[in-house]
Amino acid sequence: MFAFRHKMEIALLIFLIFIAFASAASPTTMWVQWTTLAVVVFFGLIFDMAFTDDSSFVFDPDADNWRRKTER
C-alpha cells in the first residue's frame, strides 16, 4: 500500500508532531517552529502521495536513451 519512502515520511511526521507537543509545555515559543516544520512535512507527504509513484523517477544520464524512450 505505502512505499518505504511514504512510511519514512509518516514516521518523520509523527516524530515532529510529538516534538511539537512536547515543546508546547515549555515556556518558550519553540512549538511554533516545530509545528511549522511538521506542516511543511505534511504537505510534502501529500504532494508525494498524490503526484509521484515508484516508477515516476527514472535516473538515466544518457540523453540518447531518453530520446529513444520519448520519441515514438
PDB file of N, H, CA, C and O in Angstrom:
ATOM      1  N   MET A   1       0.825  -1.193   0.000  1.00  0.00           N
ATOM      2  CA  MET A   1       0.000   0.000   0.000  1.00  0.00           C
ATOM      3  C   MET A   1       0.867   1.254   0.000  1.00  0.00           C
ATOM      4  O   MET A   1       0.739   2.095  -0.889  1.00  0.00           O
ATOM      5  N   PHE A   2       1.740   1.383   0.982  1.00  0.00           N
ATOM      6  H   PHE A   2       1.844   0.699   1.704  1.00  0.00           H
ATOM      7  CA  PHE A   2       2.650   2.523   1.029  1.00  0.00           C
ATOM      8  C   PHE A   2       4.049   2.064   0.666  1.00  0.00           C
ATOM      9  O   PHE A   2       4.464   0.962   1.025  1.00  0.00           O
ATOM     10  N   ALA A   3       4.758   2.897  -0.034  1.00  0.00           N
ATOM     11  H   ALA A   3       4.420   3.792  -0.326  1.00  0.00           H
ATOM     12  CA  ALA A   3       6.153   2.615  -0.313  1.00  0.00           C
ATOM     13  C   ALA A   3       6.980   2.899   0.940  1.00  0.00           C
ATOM     14  O   ALA A   3       6.511   3.549   1.874  1.00  0.00           O
ATOM     15  N   PHE A   4       8.199   2.410   0.944  1.00  0.00           N
ATOM     16  H   PHE A   4       8.580   1.882   0.185  1.00  0.00           H
ATOM     17  CA  PHE A   4       9.079   2.637   2.092  1.00  0.00           C
ATOM     18  C   PHE A   4       9.287   4.130   2.323  1.00  0.00           C
ATOM     19  O   PHE A   4       9.370   4.586   3.463  1.00  0.00           O
ATOM     20  N   ARG A   5       9.371   4.882   1.237  1.00  0.00           N
ATOM     21  H   ARG A   5       9.304   4.511   0.311  1.00  0.00           H
ATOM     22  CA  ARG A   5       9.546   6.333   1.329  1.00  0.00           C
ATOM     23  C   ARG A   5       8.380   6.985   2.070  1.00  0.00           C
ATOM     24  O   ARG A   5       8.583   7.877   2.894  1.00  0.00           O
ATOM     25  N   HIS A   6       7.161   6.539   1.773  1.00  0.00           N
ATOM     26  H   HIS A   6       6.997   5.815   1.103  1.00  0.00           H
ATOM     27  CA  HIS A   6       5.984   7.090   2.443  1.00  0.00           C
ATOM     28  C   HIS A   6       5.978   6.737   3.922  1.00  0.00           C
ATOM     29  O   HIS A   6       5.617   7.562   4.761  1.00  0.00           O
ATOM     30  N   LYS A   7       6.374   5.520   4.237  1.00  0.00           N
ATOM     31  H   LYS A   7       6.668   4.850   3.555  1.00  0.00           H
ATOM     32  CA  LYS A   7       6.427   5.109   5.640  1.00  0.00           C
ATOM     33  C   LYS A   7       7.437   5.941   6.421  1.00  0.00           C
ATOM     34  O   LYS A   7       7.192   6.298   7.573  1.00  0.00           O
ATOM     35  N   MET A   8       8.566   6.250   5.799  1.00  0.00           N
ATOM     36  H   MET A   8       8.765   5.960   4.863  1.00  0.00           H
ATOM     37  CA  MET A   8       9.574   7.072   6.472  1.00  0.00           C
ATOM     38  C   MET A   8       9.070   8.506   6.654  1.00  0.00           C
ATOM     39  O   MET A   8       9.324   9.118   7.692  1.00  0.00           O
ATOM     40  N   GLU A   9       8.371   9.040   5.674  1.00  0.00           N
ATOM     41  H   GLU A   9       8.165   8.543   4.832  1.00  0.00           H
ATOM     42  CA  GLU A   9       7.814  10.389   5.802  1.00  0.00           C
ATOM     43  C   GLU A   9       6.748  10.445   6.895  1.00  0.00           C
ATOM     44  O   GLU A   9       6.671  11.422   7.640  1.00  0.00           O
ATOM     45  N   ILE A  10       5.934   9.405   6.990  1.00  0.00           N
ATOM     46  H   ILE A  10       5.997   8.611   6.385  1.00  0.00           H
ATOM     47  CA  ILE A  10       4.918   9.359   8.047  1.00  0.00           C
ATOM     48  C   ILE A  10       5.580   9.253   9.414  1.00  0.00           C
ATOM     49  O   ILE A  10       5.138   9.892  10.369  1.00  0.00           O
ATOM     50  N   ALA A  11       6.643   8.444   9.517  1.00  0.00           N
ATOM     51  H   ALA A  11       7.002   7.924   8.741  1.00  0.00           H
ATOM     52  CA  ALA A  11       7.367   8.324  10.789  1.00  0.00           C
ATOM     53  C   ALA A  11       7.988   9.665  11.181  1.00  0.00           C
ATOM     54  O   ALA A  11       7.947  10.051  12.349  1.00  0.00           O
ATOM     55  N   LEU A  12       8.564  10.375  10.205  1.00  0.00           N
ATOM     56  H   LEU A  12       8.598  10.061   9.256  1.00  0.00           H
ATOM     57  CA  LEU A  12       9.135  11.694  10.476  1.00  0.00           C
ATOM     58  C   LEU A  12       8.051  12.668  10.920  1.00  0.00           C
ATOM     59  O   LEU A  12       8.266  13.462  11.836  1.00  0.00           O
ATOM     60  N   LEU A  13       6.896  12.612  10.279  1.00  0.00           N
ATOM     61  H   LEU A  13       6.722  11.967   9.535  1.00  0.00           H
ATOM     62  CA  LEU A  13       5.784  13.489  10.642  1.00  0.00           C
ATOM     63  C   LEU A  13       5.299  13.210  12.067  1.00  0.00           C
ATOM     64  O   LEU A  13       5.047  14.143  12.830  1.00  0.00           O
ATOM     65  N   ILE A  14       5.169  11.955  12.420  1.00  0.00           N
ATOM     66  H   ILE A  14       5.373  11.197  11.800  1.00  0.00           H
ATOM     67  CA  ILE A  14       4.749  11.602  13.783  1.00  0.00           C
ATOM     68  C   ILE A  14       5.777  12.077  14.794  1.00  0.00           C
ATOM     69  O   ILE A  14       5.416  12.586  15.855  1.00  0.00           O
ATOM     70  N   PHE A  15       7.056  11.915  14.477  1.00  0.00           N
ATOM     71  H   PHE A  15       7.349  11.502  13.615  1.00  0.00           H
ATOM     72  CA  PHE A  15       8.118  12.381  15.366  1.00  0.00           C
ATOM     73  C   PHE A  15       8.050  13.897  15.552  1.00  0.00           C
ATOM     74  O   PHE A  15       8.169  14.389  16.674  1.00  0.00           O
ATOM     75  N   LEU A  16       7.862  14.632  14.467  1.00  0.00           N
ATOM     76  H   LEU A  16       7.766  14.232  13.555  1.00  0.00           H
ATOM     77  CA  LEU A  16       7.794  16.090  14.560  1.00  0.00           C
ATOM     78  C   LEU A  16       6.565  16.555  15.333  1.00  0.00           C
ATOM     79  O   LEU A  16       6.632  17.528  16.084  1.00  0.00           O
ATOM     80  N   ILE A  17       5.454  15.868  15.152  1.00  0.00           N
ATOM     81  H   ILE A  17       5.400  15.077  14.541  1.00  0.00           H
ATOM     82  CA  ILE A  17       4.255  16.216  15.923  1.00  0.00           C
ATOM     83  C   ILE A  17       4.491  15.957  17.405  1.00  0.00           C
ATOM     84  O   ILE A  17       4.082  16.756  18.247  1.00  0.00           O
ATOM     85  N   PHE A  18       5.143  14.853  17.728  1.00  0.00           N
ATOM     86  H   PHE A  18       5.475  14.203  17.044  1.00  0.00           H
ATOM     87  CA  PHE A  18       5.468  14.552  19.123  1.00  0.00           C
ATOM     88  C   PHE A  18       6.370  15.633  19.717  1.00  0.00           C
ATOM     89  O   PHE A  18       6.142  16.079  20.842  1.00  0.00           O
ATOM     90  N   ILE A  19       7.384  16.055  18.976  1.00  0.00           N
ATOM     91  H   ILE A  19       7.569  15.693  18.062  1.00  0.00           H
ATOM     92  CA  ILE A  19       8.290  17.109  19.449  1.00  0.00           C
ATOM     93  C   ILE A  19       7.528  18.424  19.619  1.00  0.00           C
ATOM     94  O   ILE A  19       7.768  19.154  20.581  1.00  0.00           O
ATOM     95  N   ALA A  20       6.618  18.732  18.702  1.00  0.00           N
ATOM     96  H   ALA A  20       6.423  18.139  17.920  1.00  0.00           H
ATOM     97  CA  ALA A  20       5.839  19.973  18.800  1.00  0.00           C
ATOM     98  C   ALA A  20       4.970  19.975  20.050  1.00  0.00           C
ATOM     99  O   ALA A  20       4.896  20.985  20.750  1.00  0.00           O
ATOM    100  N   PHE A  21       4.315  18.858  20.336  1.00  0.00           N
ATOM    101  H   PHE A  21       4.376  18.038  19.767  1.00  0.00           H
ATOM    102  CA  PHE A  21       3.503  18.783  21.554  1.00  0.00           C
ATOM    103  C   PHE A  21       4.371  18.832  22.804  1.00  0.00           C
ATOM    104  O   PHE A  21       3.990  19.442  23.803  1.00  0.00           O
ATOM    105  N   ALA A  22       5.535  18.192  22.753  1.00  0.00           N
ATOM    106  H   ALA A  22       5.845  17.697  21.941  1.00  0.00           H
ATOM    107  CA  ALA A  22       6.423  18.194  23.917  1.00  0.00           C
ATOM    108  C   ALA A  22       6.977  19.591  24.180  1.00  0.00           C
ATOM    109  O   ALA A  22       7.144  19.979  25.337  1.00  0.00           O
ATOM    110  N   SER A  23       7.261  20.342  23.134  1.00  0.00           N
ATOM    111  H   SER A  23       7.125  20.026  22.195  1.00  0.00           H
ATOM    112  CA  SER A  23       7.812  21.683  23.329  1.00  0.00           C
ATOM    113  C   SER A  23       6.730  22.699  23.685  1.00  0.00           C
ATOM    114  O   SER A  23       7.050  23.804  24.123  1.00  0.00           O
ATOM    115  N   ALA A  24       5.468  22.351  23.507  1.00  0.00           N
ATOM    116  H   ALA A  24       5.208  21.453  23.151  1.00  0.00           H
ATOM    117  CA  ALA A  24       4.387  23.271  23.877  1.00  0.00           C
ATOM    118  C   ALA A  24       4.283  23.427  25.386  1.00  0.00           C
ATOM    119  O   ALA A  24       3.738  24.419  25.869  1.00  0.00           O
ATOM    120  N   ALA A  25       4.799  22.462  26.131  1.00  0.00           N
ATOM    121  H   ALA A  25       5.243  21.657  25.738  1.00  0.00           H
ATOM    122  CA  ALA A  25       4.752  22.534  27.593  1.00  0.00           C
ATOM    123  C   ALA A  25       5.807  23.484  28.153  1.00  0.00           C
ATOM    124  O   ALA A  25       5.722  23.899  29.309  1.00  0.00           O
ATOM    125  N   SER A  26       6.794  23.825  27.337  1.00  0.00           N
ATOM    126  H   SER A  26       6.862  23.488  26.398  1.00  0.00           H
ATOM    127  CA  SER A  26       7.838  24.739  27.813  1.00  0.00           C
ATOM    128  C   SER A  26       7.356  26.185  27.698  1.00  0.00           C
ATOM    129  O   SER A  26       6.445  26.472  26.922  1.00  0.00           O
ATOM    130  N   PRO A  27       7.958  27.097  28.464  1.00  0.00           N
ATOM    131  CA  PRO A  27       7.503  28.498  28.419  1.00  0.00           C
ATOM    132  C   PRO A  27       7.930  29.253  27.153  1.00  0.00           C
ATOM    133  O   PRO A  27       7.501  30.388  26.945  1.00  0.00           O
ATOM    134  N   THR A  28       8.756  28.648  26.315  1.00  0.00           N
ATOM    135  H   THR A  28       9.104  27.725  26.484  1.00  0.00           H
ATOM    136  CA  THR A  28       9.194  29.321  25.088  1.00  0.00           C
ATOM    137  C   THR A  28       8.177  29.101  23.972  1.00  0.00           C
ATOM    138  O   THR A  28       7.193  28.381  24.142  1.00  0.00           O
ATOM    139  N   THR A  29       8.426  29.721  22.852  1.00  0.00           N
ATOM    140  H   THR A  29       9.225  30.306  22.714  1.00  0.00           H
ATOM    141  CA  THR A  29       7.532  29.562  21.700  1.00  0.00           C
ATOM    142  C   THR A  29       8.147  28.645  20.639  1.00  0.00           C
ATOM    143  O   THR A  29       7.873  28.807  19.450  1.00  0.00           O
ATOM    144  N   MET A  30       8.961  27.700  21.053  1.00  0.00           N
ATOM    145  H   MET A  30       9.184  27.568  22.019  1.00  0.00           H
ATOM    146  CA  MET A  30       9.579  26.776  20.098  1.00  0.00           C
ATOM    147  C   MET A  30       8.553  25.858  19.435  1.00  0.00           C
ATOM    148  O   MET A  30       8.816  25.292  18.374  1.00  0.00           O
ATOM    149  N   TRP A  31       7.394  25.712  20.059  1.00  0.00           N
ATOM    150  H   TRP A  31       7.180  26.171  20.921  1.00  0.00           H
ATOM    151  CA  TRP A  31       6.384  24.837  19.470  1.00  0.00           C
ATOM    152  C   TRP A  31       5.920  25.359  18.114  1.00  0.00           C
ATOM    153  O   TRP A  31       5.488  24.583  17.261  1.00  0.00           O
ATOM    154  N   VAL A  32       6.009  26.671  17.917  1.00  0.00           N
ATOM    155  H   VAL A  32       6.360  27.301  18.609  1.00  0.00           H
ATOM    156  CA  VAL A  32       5.589  27.250  16.636  1.00  0.00           C
ATOM    157  C   VAL A  32       6.523  26.781  15.520  1.00  0.00           C
ATOM    158  O   VAL A  32       6.060  26.428  14.436  1.00  0.00           O
ATOM    159  N   GLN A  33       7.817  26.775  15.774  1.00  0.00           N
ATOM    160  H   GLN A  33       8.193  27.062  16.655  1.00  0.00           H
ATOM    161  CA  GLN A  33       8.780  26.328  14.769  1.00  0.00           C
ATOM    162  C   GLN A  33       8.603  24.839  14.462  1.00  0.00           C
ATOM    163  O   GLN A  33       8.633  24.439  13.298  1.00  0.00           O
ATOM    164  N   TRP A  34       8.420  24.019  15.499  1.00  0.00           N
ATOM    165  H   TRP A  34       8.396  24.343  16.445  1.00  0.00           H
ATOM    166  CA  TRP A  34       8.240  22.582  15.281  1.00  0.00           C
ATOM    167  C   TRP A  34       6.935  22.296  14.549  1.00  0.00           C
ATOM    168  O   TRP A  34       6.879  21.402  13.705  1.00  0.00           O
ATOM    169  N   THR A  35       5.891  23.047  14.866  1.00  0.00           N
ATOM    170  H   THR A  35       5.936  23.773  15.552  1.00  0.00           H
ATOM    171  CA  THR A  35       4.611  22.856  14.185  1.00  0.00           C
ATOM    172  C   THR A  35       4.711  23.276  12.723  1.00  0.00           C
ATOM    173  O   THR A  35       4.150  22.616  11.848  1.00  0.00           O
ATOM    174  N   THR A  36       5.417  24.362  12.453  1.00  0.00           N
ATOM    175  H   THR A  36       5.874  24.898  13.164  1.00  0.00           H
ATOM    176  CA  THR A  36       5.620  24.801  11.073  1.00  0.00           C
ATOM    177  C   THR A  36       6.369  23.741  10.274  1.00  0.00           C
ATOM    178  O   THR A  36       6.013  23.451   9.132  1.00  0.00           O
ATOM    179  N   LEU A  37       7.398  23.170  10.871  1.00  0.00           N
ATOM    180  H   LEU A  37       7.688  23.406  11.798  1.00  0.00           H
ATOM    181  CA  LEU A  37       8.150  22.112  10.197  1.00  0.00           C
ATOM    182  C   LEU A  37       7.271  20.883   9.959  1.00  0.00           C
ATOM    183  O   LEU A  37       7.361  20.254   8.905  1.00  0.00           O
ATOM    184  N   ALA A  38       6.430  20.540  10.923  1.00  0.00           N
ATOM    185  H   ALA A  38       6.357  21.051  11.780  1.00  0.00           H
ATOM    186  CA  ALA A  38       5.516  19.402  10.757  1.00  0.00           C
ATOM    187  C   ALA A  38       4.509  19.669   9.637  1.00  0.00           C
ATOM    188  O   ALA A  38       4.168  18.756   8.884  1.00  0.00           O
ATOM    189  N   VAL A  39       4.037  20.896   9.522  1.00  0.00           N
ATOM    190  H   VAL A  39       4.313  21.637  10.134  1.00  0.00           H
ATOM    191  CA  VAL A  39       3.086  21.245   8.452  1.00  0.00           C
ATOM    192  C   VAL A  39       3.761  21.143   7.087  1.00  0.00           C
ATOM    193  O   VAL A  39       3.158  20.649   6.135  1.00  0.00           O
ATOM    194  N   VAL A  40       5.000  21.603   6.987  1.00  0.00           N
ATOM    195  H   VAL A  40       5.489  22.004   7.761  1.00  0.00           H
ATOM    196  CA  VAL A  40       5.735  21.511   5.722  1.00  0.00           C
ATOM    197  C   VAL A  40       5.932  20.047   5.330  1.00  0.00           C
ATOM    198  O   VAL A  40       5.734  19.683   4.171  1.00  0.00           O
ATOM    199  N   VAL A  41       6.319  19.210   6.289  1.00  0.00           N
ATOM    200  H   VAL A  41       6.480  19.506   7.231  1.00  0.00           H
ATOM    201  CA  VAL A  41       6.497  17.784   6.010  1.00  0.00           C
ATOM    202  C   VAL A  41       5.158  17.147   5.625  1.00  0.00           C
ATOM    203  O   VAL A  41       5.114  16.291   4.742  1.00  0.00           O
ATOM    204  N   PHE A  42       4.078  17.554   6.275  1.00  0.00           N
ATOM    205  H   PHE A  42       4.114  18.249   6.993  1.00  0.00           H
ATOM    206  CA  PHE A  42       2.751  17.018   5.953  1.00  0.00           C
ATOM    207  C   PHE A  42       2.372  17.330   4.508  1.00  0.00           C
ATOM    208  O   PHE A  42       1.916  16.443   3.786  1.00  0.00           O
ATOM    209  N   PHE A  43       2.553  18.575   4.079  1.00  0.00           N
ATOM    210  H   PHE A  43       2.923  19.295   4.665  1.00  0.00           H
ATOM    211  CA  PHE A  43       2.203  18.915   2.704  1.00  0.00           C
ATOM    212  C   PHE A  43       3.158  18.269   1.707  1.00  0.00           C
ATOM    213  O   PHE A  43       2.758  17.957   0.586  1.00  0.00           O
ATOM    214  N   GLY A  44       4.414  18.065   2.098  1.00  0.00           N
ATOM    215  H   GLY A  44       4.739  18.319   3.009  1.00  0.00           H
ATOM    216  CA  GLY A  44       5.327  17.301   1.249  1.00  0.00           C
ATOM    217  C   GLY A  44       4.866  15.868   1.083  1.00  0.00           C
ATOM    218  O   GLY A  44       4.962  15.303  -0.006  1.00  0.00           O
ATOM    219  N   LEU A  45       4.362  15.275   2.163  1.00  0.00           N
ATOM    220  H   LEU A  45       4.284  15.734   3.047  1.00  0.00           H
ATOM    221  CA  LEU A  45       3.831  13.911   2.094  1.00  0.00           C
ATOM    222  C   LEU A  45       2.592  13.854   1.203  1.00  0.00           C
ATOM    223  O   LEU A  45       2.452  12.935   0.397  1.00  0.00           O
ATOM    224  N   ILE A  46       1.701  14.820   1.341  1.00  0.00           N
ATOM    225  H   ILE A  46       1.814  15.567   1.997  1.00  0.00           H
ATOM    226  CA  ILE A  46       0.502  14.860   0.493  1.00  0.00           C
ATOM    227  C   ILE A  46       0.895  14.986  -0.979  1.00  0.00           C
ATOM    228  O   ILE A  46       0.349  14.284  -1.830  1.00  0.00           O
ATOM    229  N   PHE A  47       1.837  15.876  -1.280  1.00  0.00           N
ATOM    230  H   PHE A  47       2.281  16.447  -0.589  1.00  0.00           H
ATOM    231  CA  PHE A  47       2.302  16.037  -2.657  1.00  0.00           C
ATOM    232  C   PHE A  47       2.938  14.748  -3.165  1.00  0.00           C
ATOM    233  O   PHE A  47       2.691  14.330  -4.296  1.00  0.00           O
ATOM    234  N   ASP A  48       3.756  14.122  -2.324  1.00  0.00           N
ATOM    235  H   ASP A  48       3.957  14.462  -1.405  1.00  0.00           H
ATOM    236  CA  ASP A  48       4.439  12.895  -2.715  1.00  0.00           C
ATOM    237  C   ASP A  48       3.443  11.781  -3.005  1.00  0.00           C
ATOM    238  O   ASP A  48       3.602  11.049  -3.982  1.00  0.00           O
ATOM    239  N   MET A  49       2.430  11.647  -2.177  1.00  0.00           N
ATOM    240  H   MET A  49       2.301  12.242  -1.384  1.00  0.00           H
ATOM    241  CA  MET A  49       1.452  10.580  -2.377  1.00  0.00           C
ATOM    242  C   MET A  49       0.518  10.868  -3.557  1.00  0.00           C
ATOM    243  O   MET A  49       0.034   9.938  -4.201  1.00  0.00           O
ATOM    244  N   ALA A  50       0.265  12.125  -3.839  1.00  0.00           N
ATOM    245  H   ALA A  50       0.658  12.881  -3.315  1.00  0.00           H
ATOM    246  CA  ALA A  50      -0.670  12.467  -4.909  1.00  0.00           C
ATOM    247  C   ALA A  50      -0.033  12.453  -6.296  1.00  0.00           C
ATOM    248  O   ALA A  50      -0.669  12.034  -7.263  1.00  0.00           O
ATOM    249  N   PHE A  51       1.205  12.903  -6.403  1.00  0.00           N
ATOM    250  H   PHE A  51       1.722  13.243  -5.617  1.00  0.00           H
ATOM    251  CA  PHE A  51       1.779  13.134  -7.726  1.00  0.00           C
ATOM    252  C   PHE A  51       2.957  12.250  -8.092  1.00  0.00           C
ATOM    253  O   PHE A  51       3.464  12.347  -9.210  1.00  0.00           O
ATOM    254  N   THR A  52       3.407  11.399  -7.195  1.00  0.00           N
ATOM    255  H   THR A  52       2.995  11.321  -6.287  1.00  0.00           H
ATOM    256  CA  THR A  52       4.525  10.524  -7.547  1.00  0.00           C
ATOM    257  C   THR A  52       4.190   9.092  -7.191  1.00  0.00           C
ATOM    258  O   THR A  52       3.380   8.821  -6.305  1.00  0.00           O
ATOM    259  N   ASP A  53       4.833   8.182  -7.905  1.00  0.00           N
ATOM    260  H   ASP A  53       5.490   8.402  -8.626  1.00  0.00           H
ATOM    261  CA  ASP A  53       4.746   6.772  -7.564  1.00  0.00           C
ATOM    262  C   ASP A  53       6.136   6.164  -7.724  1.00  0.00           C
ATOM    263  O   ASP A  53       7.099   6.877  -8.006  1.00  0.00           O
ATOM    264  N   ASP A  54       6.241   4.864  -7.547  1.00  0.00           N
ATOM    265  H   ASP A  54       5.459   4.284  -7.318  1.00  0.00           H
ATOM    266  CA  ASP A  54       7.558   4.231  -7.568  1.00  0.00           C
ATOM    267  C   ASP A  54       8.215   4.279  -8.942  1.00  0.00           C
ATOM    268  O   ASP A  54       9.442   4.249  -9.034  1.00  0.00           O
ATOM    269  N   SER A  55       7.437   4.353  -9.997  1.00  0.00           N
ATOM    270  H   SER A  55       6.440   4.377  -9.923  1.00  0.00           H
ATOM    271  CA  SER A  55       8.007   4.322 -11.340  1.00  0.00           C
ATOM    272  C   SER A  55       8.098   5.701 -11.986  1.00  0.00           C
ATOM    273  O   SER A  55       8.431   5.787 -13.169  1.00  0.00           O
ATOM    274  N   SER A  56       7.821   6.765 -11.271  1.00  0.00           N
ATOM    275  H   SER A  56       7.551   6.695 -10.310  1.00  0.00           H
ATOM    276  CA  SER A  56       7.803   8.084 -11.899  1.00  0.00           C
ATOM    277  C   SER A  56       9.193   8.689 -12.063  1.00  0.00           C
ATOM    278  O   SER A  56       9.381   9.567 -12.905  1.00  0.00           O
ATOM    279  N   PHE A  57      10.164   8.242 -11.282  1.00  0.00           N
ATOM    280  H   PHE A  57      10.011   7.529 -10.598  1.00  0.00           H
ATOM    281  CA  PHE A  57      11.509   8.799 -11.394  1.00  0.00           C
ATOM    282  C   PHE A  57      12.429   7.739 -11.969  1.00  0.00           C
ATOM    283  O   PHE A  57      12.630   6.686 -11.365  1.00  0.00           O
ATOM    284  N   VAL A  58      12.980   8.017 -13.125  1.00  0.00           N
ATOM    285  H   VAL A  58      12.816   8.873 -13.616  1.00  0.00           H
ATOM    286  CA  VAL A  58      13.925   7.105 -13.754  1.00  0.00           C
ATOM    287  C   VAL A  58      15.206   7.882 -13.989  1.00  0.00           C
ATOM    288  O   VAL A  58      15.224   8.849 -14.750  1.00  0.00           O
ATOM    289  N   PHE A  59      16.287   7.452 -13.327  1.00  0.00           N
ATOM    290  H   PHE A  59      16.272   6.666 -12.709  1.00  0.00           H
ATOM    291  CA  PHE A  59      17.566   8.129 -13.494  1.00  0.00           C
ATOM    292  C   PHE A  59      18.287   7.503 -14.668  1.00  0.00           C
ATOM    293  O   PHE A  59      18.684   6.339 -14.611  1.00  0.00           O
ATOM    294  N   ASP A  60      18.455   8.261 -15.720  1.00  0.00           N
ATOM    295  H   ASP A  60      18.132   9.207 -15.766  1.00  0.00           H
ATOM    296  CA  ASP A  60      19.188   7.804 -16.887  1.00  0.00           C
ATOM    297  C   ASP A  60      19.971   8.990 -17.429  1.00  0.00           C
ATOM    298  O   ASP A  60      19.405   9.839 -18.119  1.00  0.00           O
ATOM    299  N   PRO A  61      21.270   9.064 -17.127  1.00  0.00           N
ATOM    300  CA  PRO A  61      22.045  10.239 -17.528  1.00  0.00           C
ATOM    301  C   PRO A  61      22.358  10.303 -19.023  1.00  0.00           C
ATOM    302  O   PRO A  61      22.815  11.339 -19.507  1.00  0.00           O
ATOM    303  N   ASP A  62      22.124   9.228 -19.757  1.00  0.00           N
ATOM    304  H   ASP A  62      21.753   8.386 -19.364  1.00  0.00           H
ATOM    305  CA  ASP A  62      22.431   9.218 -21.180  1.00  0.00           C
ATOM    306  C   ASP A  62      21.262   9.827 -21.959  1.00  0.00           C
ATOM    307  O   ASP A  62      20.148   9.305 -21.923  1.00  0.00           O
ATOM    308  N   ALA A  63      21.517  10.908 -22.649  1.00  0.00           N
ATOM    309  H   ALA A  63      22.422  11.332 -22.678  1.00  0.00           H
ATOM    310  CA  ALA A  63      20.456  11.613 -23.377  1.00  0.00           C
ATOM    311  C   ALA A  63      19.916  10.790 -24.542  1.00  0.00           C
ATOM    312  O   ALA A  63      18.742  10.918 -24.890  1.00  0.00           O
ATOM    313  N   ASP A  64      20.748   9.950 -25.150  1.00  0.00           N
ATOM    314  H   ASP A  64      21.702   9.846 -24.868  1.00  0.00           H
ATOM    315  CA  ASP A  64      20.271   9.138 -26.273  1.00  0.00           C
ATOM    316  C   ASP A  64      19.216   8.130 -25.828  1.00  0.00           C
ATOM    317  O   ASP A  64      18.241   7.896 -26.543  1.00  0.00           O
ATOM    318  N   ASN A  65      19.401   7.538 -24.660  1.00  0.00           N
ATOM    319  H   ASN A  65      20.192   7.728 -24.079  1.00  0.00           H
ATOM    320  CA  ASN A  65      18.382   6.617 -24.140  1.00  0.00           C
ATOM    321  C   ASN A  65      17.075   7.353 -23.877  1.00  0.00           C
ATOM    322  O   ASN A  65      15.993   6.833 -24.147  1.00  0.00           O
ATOM    323  N   TRP A  66      17.183   8.552 -23.354  1.00  0.00           N
ATOM    324  H   TRP A  66      18.062   8.976 -23.135  1.00  0.00           H
ATOM    325  CA  TRP A  66      15.983   9.346 -23.073  1.00  0.00           C
ATOM    326  C   TRP A  66      15.237   9.675 -24.367  1.00  0.00           C
ATOM    327  O   TRP A  66      14.009   9.603 -24.415  1.00  0.00           O
ATOM    328  N   ARG A  67      15.988  10.037 -25.419  1.00  0.00           N
ATOM    329  H   ARG A  67      16.985  10.095 -25.379  1.00  0.00           H
ATOM    330  CA  ARG A  67      15.360  10.351 -26.705  1.00  0.00           C
ATOM    331  C   ARG A  67      14.650   9.129 -27.291  1.00  0.00           C
ATOM    332  O   ARG A  67      13.553   9.247 -27.838  1.00  0.00           O
ATOM    333  N   ARG A  68      15.283   7.951 -27.174  1.00  0.00           N
ATOM    334  H   ARG A  68      16.174   7.856 -26.730  1.00  0.00           H
ATOM    335  CA  ARG A  68      14.654   6.730 -27.700  1.00  0.00           C
ATOM    336  C   ARG A  68      13.359   6.406 -26.960  1.00  0.00           C
ATOM    337  O   ARG A  68      12.411   5.902 -27.561  1.00  0.00           O
ATOM    338  N   LYS A  69      13.316   6.693 -25.658  1.00  0.00           N
ATOM    339  H   LYS A  69      14.087   7.103 -25.170  1.00  0.00           H
ATOM    340  CA  LYS A  69      12.115   6.390 -24.871  1.00  0.00           C
ATOM    341  C   LYS A  69      10.975   7.361 -25.169  1.00  0.00           C
ATOM    342  O   LYS A  69       9.807   6.978 -25.116  1.00  0.00           O
ATOM    343  N   THR A  70      11.306   8.614 -25.481  1.00  0.00           N
ATOM    344  H   THR A  70      12.256   8.925 -25.524  1.00  0.00           H
ATOM    345  CA  THR A  70      10.259   9.626 -25.643  1.00  0.00           C
ATOM    346  C   THR A  70       9.829   9.850 -27.082  1.00  0.00           C
ATOM    347  O   THR A  70       8.709  10.310 -27.310  1.00  0.00           O
ATOM    348  N   GLU A  71      10.660   9.549 -28.051  1.00  0.00           N
ATOM    349  H   GLU A  71      11.569   9.176 -27.866  1.00  0.00           H
ATOM    350  CA  GLU A  71      10.312   9.773 -29.456  1.00  0.00           C
ATOM    351  C   GLU A  71       9.720   8.501 -30.034  1.00  0.00           C
ATOM    352  O   GLU A  71      10.422   7.509 -30.228  1.00  0.00           O
ATOM    353  N   ARG A  72       8.445   8.535 -30.302  1.00  0.00           N
ATOM    354  H   ARG A  72       7.874   9.341 -30.144  1.00  0.00           H
ATOM    355  CA  ARG A  72       7.786   7.373 -30.927  1.00  0.00           C
ATOM    356  C   ARG A  72       6.859   7.826 -31.994  1.00  0.00           C
ATOM    357  O   ARG A  72       6.210   7.001 -32.639  1.00  0.00           O
TER     358      ARG A  72
END
